[in-house]
């Protein structure tokens, strides 16, 4: 398991407990997301619908941001969009 998924899972579990959701089942009842899915999220094995993840994050008062981690080089762009030949 990748460390990012594991770290996210730990943060979700800590936040759930800090907000008074003592069990995954109590969070499941509040969000309408299956307890099994919440367990998968907290253990970093979740591969389900992003809407379920967003519902859990919103209930826990969390957001997820995305950012670009790399940008294409000129060589990358040239291979994608070769120059036209006359």
N, C-alpha and C positions, 0 to 999 in steps of 0.2 A: 504494500500500500504506500502510495506517495505521501510524503510528509505534509504537504499542503492539505490534503483531504483529512488526514488524521488531526492536524491542528484545527481545521474548521470544525470537525466533529467534537473535539474537546471544548472549543469555545461555545458551541451550541449547547452542550450538556451543562457547562458551567452557568451559562446565561439562563437556561431553563430552571435550574435549581435556585439561582439567585432571585428569580421572579416568583418563586413559590410553587412551581410545577414540580412536585416531589417525584412524580413518575412520568415516564414517557406516555403512559396511557392518559394521564390527565392533560398533557399537552395535545395528544391526539384528539381527545374529545373537544378541546377548545378550538382546534384548527380544522377539524374534519379530515385530517390526514391520518392514514392508518398508522398504528403504533409500530408495525414492522418497518414502515418507511422511515419513521423518526429514528428508530434503532439503527437503520442503515446509514442515515445522515450522521448520527453521532459516532459511528464507528468508521466513517470514511469510505463506506462501500456503496453509497447511494448512486444509482444510475437511472433514476426515475424521472418523472416530469418536473420541469423547472417550476411550474406553477405550484406544485406541492412545496418545493423548497422555499419559494417566495412567501407562501402562506405561513410557514413556520417562522421564517425570518421576520415577517411583519408582526406576528404575534409576540415574538421575543424582542421587538423594538430594534431590529438589526436591518442593515442594508448590505448589499453586495455590489461592489464596483468592479468594472472591468477596465483594463488598460492595455495598451499596445506594449508588448515587451520587446519587439524588434521591428525595424523598418527595412524595407527592401533596399538593396544597393542598386547602383546604376546598372551593374551587370545583371542582377535579377530582373530588372525592368526590361533590359534589352532582350533577354531570353524570352520574356513574356510577350513583348511587343517589338519584334524585329523590324529594322528599318526596311522601308519599301525599296525595291530595286527598280530602276528605270528600264 
